[in-house]
Amino acid sequence: MLAETMVAQNVFFGILSLVMIVAAFRLVTTQNVVRAALFLAIVLAGAAGQFLLLASEFVAVVQILVYIGAIVVLLLFGVMLTRAPIGSDVKLDNDQRWLGALVALFLLGALGAVLSDAFGKQQINFGTLQRTGAISDSIFGPYVIAFEVASILLLAALVGAVAIARRD
């Protein structure tokens, strides 16, 4: 039974990873700003799925609410309010793709080497993971004032953006 569960988790991990890699590639290669934001939402939803596979439901829900529900929507809202060009824009492209790909491969190799050196063949012990109550207490306990100030600041920025856009 445990072996079947591990195989299913590995299959879902592979599917989620493939979807995230394709969406991330399309995110950096598309010339449409709105499509780029939607590809970003797919990548972030895949990250939430990875958290679900790790049995971290609270972090997955926070990932969906904060990143997909707030950041991507705010990005799309900002694009719509500033009247940025929505269609394909040839001015967004440049000739440095191969250099970017080379740097990305170098960083991937460096990250893999650092993680392999730091953790080696250690395995995650899922029995010691904290659950929702402990995670929320550690996040919102000492930082609840900063969290509320940041939310008020974002709300003021949103109201200001609407006020500036309505003047036209």
N, C-alpha and C positions, 0 to 999 in steps of 0.2 A: 504494500500500500504506500509506504513512504517513498519507494523508488519510483512508482507511477506519478506521485505528486511532484517529485523533483524533476522528472522528465517533462511534465506539463509546464512547470515553472520555467524550465530552460527553453521550451518551445515558445512560450509567451514572451520571455525575455528577448529571444532572437527576433520575433516578429516586431515587438515594440522598438527594438534597436534599429532594425532595418527601416521602419517607418520614420523614426527620428532622423536617421542619417540622410534619407532621401529628402525629407522636408527641410533639414538644415542646409543641404546642398542647394535646393531650390530657393531657400531663403536668401542665400548670398549671391545667387545667379540671376534672380528675376529683376526686371527693370520696372516693375509696377510696385509702387509703395504699398498699396492696399493688399496685394497678394503677398508681399513680404510679411506684412503684419499677420496675415492669416496662416502663413507657413510657420511663423513664430509661435502662434497659438497651438499648432499641431505639435511642434517640438516640446513646448511646455506641458501639453497634455500627456505626451509620451513620458516625460519625467514624472508626472503624477502617477502614471501607470507603473513605472519602475518602483516608486515608493509603495504602491499597493502590493507589488510582488515581495517587497521586503517586510510586509506586515506592519507598515507605518501608515495607518489610515488617516490619522490626524494630520500628518505632514502632507499627505496626498491631497486632502481637502483644502488645507491652507494653500498649497501650490495652485490648485484650481481657482480658489477664491481670490487670492492676492495677485497672482501673475496673469492668469487668463482673464479672470473677471475684472481686474482693475487695470493692470498695466497695459494689456493689449487693447482693451476698450478705450483707455485714455489715449493711447497712441493713435488709434483709428479716429477718435474724436478730434484730436489735434490736427490730423491730416485733413479731415473734413472742414474744420473751422478755418484753417489757414489757406484753404483753397489751393493746396499743393496739386501739381499735375498728377492725375490719377492714372492715366494711360501709360503706355510704354514711353520711356524717355531715353533717347540714344545718348544724351549727354551724361547719363549716369554710368556709362561703361568706360573702361580704360584698357590699356594694353599690358597690364601688370598681373594678369591672371596666373601665369606660370610661376612668377616670383612668389605670389601669394600661396599657391599650392605647395611650392617647395618649403616655404616657411611653415605652413600648416603641418606638413609631414615631419619636418624637423621637430616641431613642438610636440607632436604626437609621440614620436620616438623618445624625446626627453622626458615627457610625462610618464610614459610606460616604464622607462628605466628608473625614474625616481620612485614610482609606486612599487615596482618590483623590488627595489633595494630596501624600501622602508617596510614593506609588509611580507615579502617573500611568499611562502606557502601557507600563511595563517588563514584560518577560516573564521567567519563571523559566527559568534555564539549567539543565536537568536533567543536563548533563554534569559539573557541579561538585558534585553532591550527595554527601554522605558516605555510606558504606555501613555495614553493621552493626558491624564491628569498631571503626571510628572513633567511632561513636555510643556504643557500650557503654563504650569506654575513657573518653570524655569525661563520661559520666554516672557510672559506677561507679568510675572511677579515684580522683579526689580525694574523693568522697562515699561511699565504701563503708562507712565506720564509721557515718556518720549514717543510712545506709540500713538497716544491721543493727540499730542502736539503735531506729529507728522500728518495725521489724518485731517486735522483742522487746516494745516497749511495746504494740503492737496485740495481740500474743498474750496479754500479761498482762491487758489490758482484756477480751479475749474470755473468758479463764478466770475473771476476776472476775465478769463478767456471768452466766456459767453458774452459778457458785457462789451468787450472790445469787438467781437464779431457782430454784435447786433447794431453797432453804430453805423455800419454800412448800409 
